[in-house]
Amino acid sequence: MRSRTKWFMISAAGLVGMAAAAAPMVASAATQAPGKQFNVASFGAVADGVTNATPALDKAIAAASRAGGGEVTFPIGNLALKGTTHLQSNVTINVPAGTTLTASSGGYDAPESNPNSAFQDFGHSHFHDAVFFGNNVSNVKFTGAGTIDGGGHLITGNPKSGQADKIISITNCTNLTISGITLRRGGHFAALINGCTGVTSDHLVIRTASDRDGWNIINTSHATITNIDDQANDDALVFKSDWALGKRFTDQGHVTVTNAKLQAGCCNALMFGSETCSNFTDYNFNTITITGASKSGLGMVSMDGANISNVHYRNINVTNVASPIMQKIGTRKRCGDSPGVGHINNITYDNITIAGKSSPQFSPTIWGADASHHVSNETFTNVKINVPGGHGSMGTGLPSNDPKNYNPNSIGTRPAYGWFIHNADNITFTGGGVSFSKSDARPAVLVNSGSAIKFIGNFAFEKSGGSNDFVIQSVSGYCIQAAGTERVSATGSSQAC
């Protein structure tokens, strides 16, 4: 576990600097900060909201590329984009305040053929059908304080010929910046990136609550995201590793997200998965506010064989989510290289508060797949979760589980109002605790199958309406030192304190 004292001594600017130093850089300083400007008006664009500006934008990008790099600028007003704009290396798309680029309903590139499309859904498998598309590009930047708006014309399902389902779609990129701008009404995705390294984002605003996803970051390493404000319907900010590019990535991770505001409608706010082919390591989330999610607030699933490790959550406030903290190892195995079953280990949660008027509906959950694939080595320090409560008594047997489904509802009603833990080792809760708004007959905690599970440091709980507060089943070395006189039922278990 990392030192929390050292963490809080690092400023947000320091985090950005560290991530920038860690990210590989391939271009010279001259190409990264071009001085030449190319206004699309000089290439025929008119800010009347009617005239198709896409041909002029493509020409301006091509001219900047031929010049060795440059900044493409726009007149103030509304410019209509009626087709796919093709990104090129060393070009900055600077959309100034007062300018909106509005997408049309047709004219976009057709989705490309992808031999790997069976391993993820259509939107993840195709990239050309977008308002902005780039592949094998470096030093591309989106900057300014203006807006790129899908206009309600982008598709949330599978696009037909000429339709698009995403605003920004970039694959195999190096040194990408998306900062300052607002992305609205993105269709399936406001932004979808896959196979990128060296990503920077600051003060990005996403508004796709009437559509689907905010930002999907897939098979990507060395990313620093600060001050994002992301309101989506499906997943708001999500990290995935699918098989769309036909390979497993060996260096995915090294990501920092700081000062984020996230909200999801139907689905997940801050999420790992469900597509999880390549391993994830070294993620730091600090100072996050989550204000809604009909699935997970803080979700982490390994469904396709990935190992997820060294993930750290700090200073996070969560309200109005269906599932507060959801970890699950599943066995979907939807990748092209016949993956096995993954792991989740070395995860920390520090200073987390989760509550809501009628949420969360699902108890916080840690679920390992089987005896050989436990969740392991996790710490929860000052994690406070309040649930609605009000459930009657029920049995303490394992709930049902669909191992190929990542949704929190894939596991049946948990037999604990607070923490439900199955197949886990070396899990320590220090301080914090669980409470309910209305008396609940289930125990505060139920642990089934594991070792070295500890609730210490005056872990707080509210006494259930049932006969037990902690139910411990088949756990080697449990320790309960809670704030109160706990009622413990332990079967097939040994105490270690």
JOJOJO-V931285 format. One line per field, one symbol per residue. phi: phi as a letter, one per 40 degrees, with the letter a starting at -180 (. if undefined). psi: psi as a letter, one per 40 degrees, with the letter a starting at -180 (. if undefined). burial: # if it has 9 or more other C-alpha atoms within 8 Angstrom, else .. Layout:
phi=???
psi=???
burial=???
This chain:
phi=.cccccccccccccccccccccccbbbcccccbcccbbccccbhcbcbgbccccdccccccccccccghibcbbcchbbcbbiccbcbcgbbcbbcdgbbcbcbcagccccccbcbcccacdcccbbccacbbabfbbfcbbbhbcbbbcggbcccbcccdgcbbacbbbbfbbgbbbbgcbbbfcgcbcabbagbagbbaafcbbbbccbbccbcbbfbbfbbbbfcbbbbccccbbbbabbccgacccbbhfbbbbfbbbabccbbcbabgccacccbagbbbbgbbbbiacbccbbabbbbgccbafbbbafbbbbfbcbcbbbabbbcfcbcbfccbcbbafbbbbfbbbaicbaccbcdbbbccaccbccafbbbbfbbbbbcggcccacbccccabcbbcddccbcdccacbcbbbfabfbbbbggibabcbdbccccabbbgiafbbbbgfdcaccccccbbbbbbfbcgbabbcchccbbbbbgbbcba
psi=hihddddeehidddddddddddhhheiiddddgieiihhddeeeihgeedhhedddddddddddddeeiihhiiihahhhhfihhhiiifhhhhhihehhhhiaeieiiihihheeeeeiidddeiddgidhhihfiifhihiaeahhheeeeihebhiiheiieidhhhifihghhgidihhigebdhdhhihfihghhhhfhhhgfdebbichhhhfiighhhifihhhidbhchihigafdefihheghaghhhigihihicebichihadhgdiihighhhhghhheihebhdgihigefeihhifhhhhghhhifidhdhhhhhafdfgiefgiahaihighihhghhhiidfiidhihhhhidadegihigiihhfhhhhidaeiaiiieihiihheeheideehahifidbhhhhgiifhhhhaaaiiidhhheiidhhhhhaifhhhaffhiihhieaeidhhhhfhhgihhgigigihhhhhfiiif.
burial=..............##..##..#.......##.#..#####.#.#####.####.##########...#############################.############.....##.##..#.###########.###############.####..#..################################################.##################################.......#####################################################################################..#.################..###########...###################.......#...#.##.#.##..########################.#######################..#.#.############.###..#.#....#....
